[in-house]
Amino acid sequence: MELGAGHLQSRVVRTATLPGGATYPIYAVMLGNADPAVPAVGYFGGVHGLERIGSEVVIAYLQSLVMRLQWDSTLHQQLESVRMVFMPIVNPGGMWLGTRANPRGVDLMRNAPVDALEPVPFLVGGQRMSARLPWYRGAVSSAMEVENEAVAEVVSSEMLHRQFSVAVDCHSGFGTRDRIWFPYAHTRTPIGHLAEVHALKSIFAQSHSHHRYTFEPQSQQYLAHGDLWDHLYRKACEVNRGVFLPLTLEMGSWLWVKKNPRQLFSRHGIFNPLIEHRQQRVLRQHQQFLDFLSRAACGHHLWLPQADTRAQHHAQALQDWY
């Protein structure tokens, strides 16, 4: 933020509090054109405090942009046509404590006011029994946690009033594949903008023919209560005439454990690459996808399905994913 002070805006959206009373700011950083007529792209990380690599990927991309602003005239031109929003550390308290949940023991990805319409896996799908157990949703009557309120406020103020916006939330998780998830998590029913997601996947595959991502609805892996992006997507459908596409980058952490089995004995090692050269490789390989999203947002009018192609994209998406 200091390096890019002349080109970006930043603010503290909320403050997270640790059990001992220490406080940590939750920052939002904005670049580019604030005009509501231009599209927006959002980058989020650190929702789960243990998954530091998600924050590191977002921060590395933001740093790259800030450094390029000193000499890259094409980037300056691009920023005239897009709004870029960053929340690199959504859960600073959980990151400080080294926990998946926030300091109150709540899993932020199980905390939104969305209940699954079909059975969810025990515990993993979200539970209200105890904050001592993982995947705790919070009390039934309580509002969303302050960290989720921060994300919801930034998404609402910066993205949902635009004709097009896309967001990516960077996580690490079990598996040997890097996955791009899109809603829903609370039901296997396809989202209303399935054709748009399929078109986005298609232009990425066409321009990055050797990519290693698996695009899929999160429901294809498991269902869950309280998914924040399900909540914000449904909110977007209620208030906006445009398109809002929330994505989750789920980096396959088993790849790092497979190459360094000793990481299994480290709580951080299960979710993060611990050897420096592997961490650098992870930071490099995902920058391309994050940069693609900003370019796709700028040119959304060129690839979004129109009346004559939307049905075809929708039918192909149903065949591929459902």
Kinemage of the C-alpha trace (Angstrom):
@kinemage 1
@onewidth
@group {chain A} dominant
@subgroup {mainchain}
@vectorlist {calphas} color= white
{ca met a 1} P 0.000 0.000 0.000
{ca glu a 2} L 2.889 2.343 0.718
{ca leu a 3} L 4.617 1.567 -2.585
{ca gly a 4} L 1.444 2.198 -4.578
{ca ala a 5} L 0.160 5.123 -2.547
{ca gly a 6} L -0.104 7.412 -5.560
{ca his a 7} L -2.134 4.936 -7.597
{ca leu a 8} L -4.388 3.059 -5.173
{ca gln a 9} L -6.874 3.686 -2.409
{ca ser a 10} L -7.036 1.705 0.817
{ca arg a 11} L -9.222 1.671 3.888
{ca val a 12} L -9.827 -0.329 7.025
{ca val a 13} L -13.243 -1.927 6.540
{ca arg a 14} L -13.513 -3.597 9.952
{ca thr a 15} L -11.304 -4.485 12.905
{ca ala a 16} L -10.833 -8.039 14.171
{ca thr a 17} L -10.301 -8.577 17.910
{ca leu a 18} L -8.257 -11.334 19.538
{ca pro a 19} L -9.290 -12.903 22.858
{ca gly a 20} L -6.688 -10.836 24.731
{ca gly a 21} L -8.023 -7.592 23.295
{ca ala a 22} L -5.436 -7.007 20.547
{ca thr a 23} L -6.969 -5.701 17.322
{ca tyr a 24} L -6.060 -6.199 13.675
{ca pro a 25} L -7.348 -4.166 10.716
{ca ile a 26} L -9.127 -5.785 7.776
{ca tyr a 27} L -7.967 -3.851 4.727
{ca ala a 28} L -9.505 -3.278 1.334
{ca val a 29} L -7.293 -1.969 -1.466
{ca met a 30} L -8.704 -0.526 -4.677
{ca leu a 31} L -7.062 0.185 -8.034
{ca gly a 32} L -8.424 1.512 -11.286
{ca asn a 33} L -11.522 3.344 -12.387
{ca ala a 34} L -14.203 3.880 -9.713
{ca asp a 35} L -16.878 4.692 -12.321
{ca pro a 36} L -19.818 2.278 -11.786
{ca ala a 37} L -20.064 1.894 -15.561
{ca val a 38} L -16.822 -0.116 -15.767
{ca pro a 39} L -16.540 -3.796 -14.700
{ca ala a 40} L -14.859 -4.926 -11.493
{ca val a 41} L -12.725 -7.852 -10.385
{ca gly a 42} L -12.141 -8.784 -6.742
{ca tyr a 43} L -9.301 -10.771 -5.175
{ca phe a 44} L -9.751 -12.249 -1.701
{ca gly a 45} L -7.453 -14.324 0.506
{ca gly a 46} L -6.832 -15.395 4.068
{ca val a 47} L -10.428 -16.358 4.838
{ca his a 48} L -9.018 -19.377 6.666
{ca gly a 49} L -6.108 -18.367 8.860
{ca leu a 50} L -4.215 -21.621 8.340
{ca glu a 51} L -4.210 -21.226 4.549
{ca arg a 52} L -1.570 -18.524 4.318
{ca ile a 53} L -0.739 -19.378 0.723
{ca gly a 54} L -4.068 -17.869 -0.386
{ca ser a 55} L -3.110 -14.485 1.060
{ca glu a 56} L 0.393 -14.789 -0.361
{ca val a 57} L -0.943 -15.400 -3.880
{ca val a 58} L -3.180 -12.319 -3.694
{ca ile a 59} L -0.439 -10.128 -2.200
{ca ala a 60} L 2.082 -11.283 -4.815
{ca tyr a 61} L -0.301 -10.275 -7.596
{ca leu a 62} L -1.016 -6.904 -5.986
{ca gln a 63} L 2.720 -6.277 -5.585
{ca ser a 64} L 3.277 -7.147 -9.234
{ca leu a 65} L 0.682 -4.570 -10.284
{ca val a 66} L 2.147 -1.887 -8.035
{ca met a 67} L 5.637 -2.464 -9.450
{ca arg a 68} L 4.341 -2.434 -13.032
{ca leu a 69} L 2.560 0.871 -12.474
{ca gln a 70} L 5.995 2.523 -12.403
{ca trp a 71} L 6.703 1.657 -16.040
{ca asp a 72} L 3.851 -0.261 -17.738
{ca ser a 73} L 1.758 2.102 -19.839
{ca thr a 74} L -0.545 -0.718 -21.010
{ca leu a 75} L -1.462 -1.424 -17.381
{ca his a 76} L -2.403 2.226 -16.916
{ca gln a 77} L -4.652 1.956 -19.975
{ca gln a 78} L -6.200 -1.245 -18.638
{ca leu a 79} L -6.970 0.369 -15.283
{ca glu a 80} L -9.018 3.018 -17.055
{ca ser a 81} L -11.435 0.214 -18.019
{ca val a 82} L -11.673 -1.834 -14.824
{ca arg a 83} L -11.963 -1.562 -11.050
{ca met a 84} L -9.695 -3.925 -9.105
{ca val a 85} L -10.500 -4.725 -5.478
{ca phe a 86} L -8.197 -6.589 -3.071
{ca met a 87} L -8.837 -8.013 0.392
{ca pro a 88} L -5.677 -10.089 0.901
{ca ile a 89} L -6.189 -10.991 4.587
{ca val a 90} L -9.870 -11.349 5.408
{ca asn a 91} L -9.194 -13.194 8.670
{ca pro a 92} L -6.142 -11.531 10.286
{ca gly a 93} L -7.042 -12.845 13.747
{ca gly a 94} L -7.169 -16.441 12.546
{ca met a 95} L -3.910 -15.968 10.671
{ca trp a 96} L -2.223 -14.602 13.791
{ca leu a 97} L -3.528 -17.533 15.867
{ca gly a 98} L -2.766 -20.094 13.158
{ca thr a 99} L -6.343 -21.395 13.040
{ca arg a 100} L -8.786 -22.108 10.251
{ca ala a 101} L -11.528 -20.259 12.118
{ca asn a 102} L -11.579 -16.650 13.285
{ca pro a 103} L -10.684 -15.787 16.923
{ca arg a 104} L -14.259 -16.598 18.000
{ca gly a 105} L -13.912 -20.129 16.648
{ca val a 106} L -16.243 -19.556 13.678
{ca asp a 107} L -15.438 -20.906 10.223
{ca leu a 108} L -16.126 -17.939 7.951
{ca met a 109} L -17.071 -20.215 5.046
{ca arg a 110} L -19.843 -21.796 7.129
{ca asn a 111} L -21.153 -18.566 8.681
{ca ala a 112} L -23.400 -16.938 6.067
{ca pro a 113} L -27.208 -17.121 6.399
{ca val a 114} L -27.602 -19.957 3.895
{ca asp a 115} L -28.825 -23.442 4.819
{ca ala a 116} L -28.149 -26.392 2.551
{ca leu a 117} L -31.216 -27.792 0.823
{ca glu a 118} L -29.840 -31.326 0.810
{ca pro a 119} L -27.889 -33.437 3.357
{ca val a 120} L -24.322 -32.277 4.034
{ca pro a 121} L -21.333 -34.357 5.240
{ca phe a 122} L -21.066 -34.582 9.022
{ca leu a 123} L -19.072 -31.689 10.524
{ca val a 124} L -17.438 -30.746 7.202
{ca gly a 125} L -20.714 -29.320 5.917
{ca gly a 126} L -20.996 -26.996 8.904
{ca gln a 127} L -22.125 -27.583 12.488
{ca arg a 128} L -23.562 -25.549 15.370
{ca met a 129} L -22.649 -27.946 18.197
{ca ser a 130} L -19.489 -26.263 19.471
{ca ala a 131} L -16.757 -23.795 18.560
{ca arg a 132} L -14.331 -26.404 19.889
{ca leu a 133} L -15.087 -28.523 16.835
{ca pro a 134} L -14.023 -27.534 13.292
{ca trp a 135} L -16.403 -26.038 10.739
{ca tyr a 136} L -18.455 -24.244 13.422
{ca arg a 137} L -21.168 -22.020 11.907
{ca gly a 138} L -21.838 -19.769 14.891
{ca ala a 139} L -24.995 -19.468 16.962
{ca val a 140} L -28.329 -19.635 15.156
{ca ser a 141} L -29.463 -16.158 16.203
{ca ser a 142} L -26.158 -14.332 15.709
{ca ala a 143} L -25.287 -12.039 12.817
{ca met a 144} L -22.455 -12.807 10.424
{ca glu a 145} L -18.981 -12.485 11.869
{ca val a 146} L -17.230 -9.131 11.489
{ca glu a 147} L -14.844 -10.532 8.867
{ca asn a 148} L -17.737 -11.670 6.679
{ca glu a 149} L -19.463 -8.325 7.196
{ca ala a 150} L -16.304 -6.689 5.841
{ca val a 151} L -16.302 -8.849 2.710
{ca ala a 152} L -20.027 -8.320 2.179
{ca glu a 153} L -19.666 -4.544 2.515
{ca val a 154} L -16.797 -4.348 0.025
{ca val a 155} L -18.523 -6.626 -2.484
{ca ser a 156} L -21.766 -4.649 -2.177
{ca ser a 157} L -20.133 -1.217 -2.488
{ca glu a 158} L -17.550 -2.038 -5.147
{ca met a 159} L -19.013 -4.834 -7.279
{ca leu a 160} L -22.719 -5.619 -7.120
{ca his a 161} L -23.972 -2.401 -8.730
{ca arg a 162} L -21.963 -2.973 -11.918
{ca gln a 163} L -23.060 -4.627 -15.125
{ca phe a 164} L -20.267 -7.178 -14.787
{ca ser a 165} L -18.038 -8.261 -11.909
{ca val a 166} L -16.061 -11.372 -11.038
{ca ala a 167} L -14.379 -12.378 -7.785
{ca val a 168} L -11.851 -15.042 -6.840
{ca asp a 169} L -11.281 -16.257 -3.282
{ca cys a 170} L -7.917 -18.024 -2.884
{ca his a 171} L -7.726 -21.105 -0.630
{ca ser a 172} L -5.730 -24.285 -0.273
{ca gly a 173} L -7.425 -27.612 0.263
{ca phe a 174} L -7.077 -31.359 0.080
{ca gly a 175} L -6.582 -32.921 -3.319
{ca thr a 176} L -3.957 -33.173 -6.011
{ca arg a 177} L -5.639 -30.825 -8.486
{ca asp a 178} L -6.000 -27.066 -8.496
{ca arg a 179} L -9.713 -26.386 -8.798
{ca ile a 180} L -11.811 -23.387 -9.755
{ca trp a 181} L -15.123 -23.665 -7.940
{ca phe a 182} L -18.266 -21.684 -8.606
{ca pro a 183} L -21.592 -21.690 -6.693
{ca tyr a 184} L -23.560 -23.373 -5.437
{ca ala a 185} L -22.350 -25.086 -2.273
{ca his a 186} L -25.756 -25.338 -0.583
{ca thr a 187} L -27.551 -27.145 -3.423
{ca arg a 188} L -26.815 -29.148 -6.560
{ca thr a 189} L -29.164 -26.923 -8.539
{ca pro a 190} L -27.260 -24.977 -11.242
{ca ile a 191} L -26.818 -21.223 -10.783
{ca gly a 192} L -28.661 -18.764 -12.981
{ca his a 193} L -25.455 -17.632 -14.720
{ca leu a 194} L -24.243 -21.101 -15.647
{ca ala a 195} L -23.837 -20.082 -19.300
{ca glu a 196} L -21.601 -17.153 -18.294
{ca val a 197} L -19.379 -19.377 -16.144
{ca his a 198} L -19.046 -21.850 -19.015
{ca ala a 199} L -18.136 -19.050 -21.420
{ca leu a 200} L -15.470 -17.788 -18.979
{ca lys a 201} L -14.033 -21.286 -18.665
{ca ser a 202} L -14.042 -21.628 -22.466
{ca ile a 203} L -12.072 -18.462 -23.177
{ca phe a 204} L -9.560 -19.396 -20.464
{ca ala a 205} L -9.055 -22.848 -21.974
{ca gln a 206} L -8.734 -21.368 -25.468
{ca ser a 207} L -6.065 -18.864 -24.409
{ca his a 208} L -4.265 -21.140 -21.903
{ca ser a 209} L -4.423 -24.535 -23.577
{ca his a 210} L -2.016 -26.222 -21.135
{ca his a 211} L -3.635 -25.083 -17.907
{ca arg a 212} L -4.069 -27.561 -15.026
{ca tyr a 213} L -7.248 -26.245 -13.410
{ca thr a 214} L -10.459 -28.210 -12.995
{ca phe a 215} L -13.508 -25.962 -13.316
{ca glu a 216} L -16.556 -27.290 -11.471
{ca pro a 217} L -19.436 -26.334 -9.172
{ca gln a 218} L -18.477 -26.750 -5.531
{ca ser a 219} L -21.495 -29.033 -5.071
{ca gln a 220} L -19.717 -31.602 -7.208
{ca gln a 221} L -17.291 -32.158 -4.304
{ca tyr a 222} L -19.535 -31.629 -1.269
{ca leu a 223} L -22.461 -29.581 0.007
{ca ala a 224} L -22.194 -27.155 2.897
{ca his a 225} L -24.204 -24.769 5.021
{ca gly a 226} L -23.354 -21.103 5.295
{ca asp a 227} L -21.211 -20.553 2.206
{ca leu a 228} L -20.398 -16.838 1.976
{ca trp a 229} L -20.184 -16.737 -1.819
{ca asp a 230} L -23.538 -18.496 -2.197
{ca his a 231} L -24.979 -15.762 0.024
{ca leu a 232} L -23.378 -12.912 -1.932
{ca tyr a 233} L -24.295 -14.431 -5.290
{ca arg a 234} L -27.944 -14.722 -4.244
{ca lys a 235} L -27.820 -11.150 -2.993
{ca ala a 236} L -26.428 -10.035 -6.349
{ca cys a 237} L -29.274 -11.788 -8.164
{ca glu a 238} L -31.774 -9.940 -5.970
{ca val a 239} L -30.360 -6.419 -6.363
{ca asn a 240} L -28.481 -6.335 -9.652
{ca arg a 241} L -29.421 -6.557 -13.327
{ca gly a 242} L -25.835 -7.396 -14.237
{ca val a 243} L -23.621 -10.456 -13.835
{ca phe a 244} L -21.639 -11.334 -10.696
{ca leu a 245} L -19.470 -14.463 -10.901
{ca pro a 246} L -17.845 -15.514 -7.591
{ca leu a 247} L -15.097 -18.116 -7.982
{ca thr a 248} L -12.927 -19.996 -5.502
{ca leu a 249} L -9.366 -21.022 -6.307
{ca glu a 250} L -8.808 -24.219 -4.329
{ca met a 251} L -5.105 -25.058 -4.537
{ca gly a 252} L -4.443 -28.776 -4.172
{ca ser a 253} L -2.226 -29.055 -1.101
{ca trp a 254} L -1.695 -32.817 -1.453
{ca leu a 255} L 0.788 -31.993 -4.204
{ca trp a 256} L 3.052 -30.309 -1.641
{ca val a 257} L 2.597 -33.095 0.918
{ca lys a 258} L 3.311 -35.731 -1.746
{ca lys a 259} L 6.655 -34.106 -2.533
{ca asn a 260} L 7.487 -33.510 1.130
{ca pro a 261} L 5.645 -36.067 3.330
{ca arg a 262} L 7.155 -34.567 6.486
{ca gln a 263} L 4.695 -31.708 6.076
{ca leu a 264} L 1.985 -34.031 7.392
{ca phe a 265} L 3.457 -33.508 10.856
{ca ser a 266} L 3.038 -29.733 10.634
{ca arg a 267} L -0.339 -28.038 10.978
{ca his a 268} L 0.737 -25.363 8.497
{ca gly a 269} L 2.388 -27.924 6.238
{ca ile a 270} L -0.934 -29.610 5.441
{ca phe a 271} L -2.209 -26.429 3.795
{ca asn a 272} L 0.903 -24.564 2.627
{ca pro a 273} L 4.115 -25.298 0.713
{ca leu a 274} L 6.885 -25.046 3.321
{ca ile a 275} L 9.943 -25.334 1.086
{ca glu a 276} L 10.870 -21.972 -0.425
{ca his a 277} L 11.242 -22.980 -4.075
{ca arg a 278} L 7.839 -24.731 -4.029
{ca gln a 279} L 6.212 -21.674 -2.505
{ca gln a 280} L 7.754 -19.495 -5.227
{ca arg a 281} L 6.479 -21.885 -7.890
{ca val a 282} L 2.947 -21.722 -6.478
{ca leu a 283} L 3.063 -17.917 -6.369
{ca arg a 284} L 4.203 -17.830 -10.008
{ca gln a 285} L 1.786 -20.335 -11.470
{ca his a 286} L -1.420 -18.682 -10.214
{ca gln a 287} L -0.535 -15.134 -11.257
{ca gln a 288} L -1.550 -15.993 -14.807
{ca phe a 289} L -5.085 -16.903 -13.762
{ca leu a 290} L -5.503 -13.816 -11.576
{ca asp a 291} L -4.305 -11.608 -14.421
{ca phe a 292} L -6.616 -13.393 -16.857
{ca leu a 293} L -9.613 -12.454 -14.710
{ca ser a 294} L -8.780 -8.749 -14.898
{ca arg a 295} L -8.458 -8.931 -18.674
{ca ala a 296} L -11.652 -10.969 -18.977
{ca ala a 297} L -13.487 -8.346 -16.932
{ca cys a 298} L -12.203 -5.565 -19.206
{ca gly a 299} L -13.392 -7.404 -22.315
{ca his a 300} L -16.539 -8.994 -20.901
{ca his a 301} L -18.694 -7.521 -23.679
{ca leu a 302} L -16.709 -9.564 -26.215
{ca trp a 303} L -17.224 -13.013 -24.663
{ca leu a 304} L -20.366 -12.950 -22.500
{ca pro a 305} L -23.020 -15.147 -24.145
{ca gln a 306} L -25.674 -13.272 -26.073
{ca ala a 307} L -29.186 -14.423 -26.911
{ca asp a 308} L -28.048 -16.558 -29.846
{ca thr a 309} L -25.273 -18.417 -27.938
{ca arg a 310} L -26.497 -18.494 -24.352
{ca ala a 311} L -28.636 -21.610 -24.752
{ca gln a 312} L -25.716 -23.474 -26.311
{ca his a 313} L -23.368 -22.560 -23.434
{ca his a 314} L -26.024 -23.519 -20.900
{ca ala a 315} L -26.628 -26.908 -22.522
{ca gln a 316} L -22.907 -27.648 -22.750
{ca ala a 317} L -22.425 -26.673 -19.092
{ca leu a 318} L -25.214 -29.014 -18.029
{ca gln a 319} L -23.575 -31.823 -19.982
{ca asp a 320} L -20.112 -31.099 -18.537
{ca trp a 321} L -21.036 -30.561 -14.888
{ca tyr a 322} L -24.508 -31.903 -14.142
